[in-house]
Amino acid sequence: MNYMTEYRQAERNDPEGFIVIDKPKGPTSHQVDFWVKKIIGTDRVGHIGTLDPNVSGVLVMAIGRATKLIEIAHEEPKEYICVLRTYSEVSEARLREVLSEFTTDIYQLPPVRSAVSRTVRVRRIFSIDLMEYGGRLSLLRIRCESGTYIRTLCTDIGYVLGCGAQMAELRRTATGPFNEERMVTLQMLKDAVYLSTQSSGKKFSEILLPVEFLFRSYPKVVVKNSSLENIAHGSDLFPGGIKAIVGEPRRGDRVCVVSEDNYVVGTGKMMVSFDEVSDLKVVDFDRILISPKAKVTVENEAKPERNNVVRKEVRQGPSAVHKFGSKLHPDHGRSQGGSYSRDIPAGFGKNTQFKGSPYQLRKKKDKGRIRGRSGSY
């Protein structure tokens, strides 16, 4: 039994993933959090992107270990449907002209009643489509960077128009890959959880989106199952632990690190480009979604004594060697970040260019320990 099998057995009773809730007007986002916790029966619940009480639409709920990805998911672009009310009637041509001026990077000052500090910041507006024009009331579809205040945007549009304007209605229709097609109401969620206890549980599993859904457009780094335990204990990712790279990530790009069976291990930034992999560290982790777990024991089976060490014990004798270039999990090819996929040769991960005595490095390190210890005692 490998480490991933043991870990997934230990986590088998904990729901994990994302649920797209159709938030109604009235309650706050934190109230929706509380209701989802009661319906599902777990405390590990958090929302992605707070909505005001009078705003409805897509409110993504992170469940279980997916709560560690809230900040990453919050970086995804947002889409809104907005009703703009102008204080006097303006022509459609003039309105379209002003909207095109705001389709760029804009400066915004958050409103007085906001959860962030009131400092001027830059936000990008990807597109503003005029869906319907009705004189003083216009229907807009806005796609923008995360953290954009639509109410402030409508006020600024009114300043440029010269007549003043405000946001009359607002509904969020998408947060990154999560859109209205995946939405369920709180009542639908409660019904699905109840039906899951009465039947095979397929109803709730259809609502709960897997963690992999968030990273379907990300490039992926496939790691060997033999390196998962070291990663869980905080080890860096070097070429020796990589099975393949799917996509064409460049230095500084965010990548999703997955196991050979497409289980999300963590996320991080590329330290080198996909075509420049050498003996250096490849991925700098910012999220690790697997944690060190105790070995899963079977009832009535004696557990052997083992030393409390991080790495697996080394045993003599033949061991299974993974053949590079073998078939990967079919979901690895679904990344939309690029069509490039390469296997990492077995030679990577071994530093063959080091010159000098290992004793000299060890001696310097010991000196540092002695100096640090002398000040403590």
Secondary structure, 3 states (H helix, E strand, C coil): CCHHHHHHHHCCCCCCEEEEEEECCCCCHHHHHHHHHHHHCCCCEEEECCCCCCCEEEEEEEEHHHHHHHHHHHCCCEEEEEEEEECCCCCHHHHHHHHHHCCCEEEECCCCCCCCCCCCEEEEEEEEEEEEEECCEEEEEEEECCCCCHHHHHHHHHHHHCCCEEEEEEEEEEECCEEHHHEECHHHHHHHHHHHHHCCCHHHHHHCECHHHHHCCCCEEEECHHHHHHHHCCCCECHHHEEEEECCCCCCCEEEEECCCCCEEEEEEECCCCCCCCCCCCEEEEEECCCCCCCCCCCCCCCCCCCCCCCCCCCCCCCCCCCCCCCCCHHHHHCCCCCCEEECCCCCCCCCCCCCCHHHHHHHHHHHHHHHHHCCC
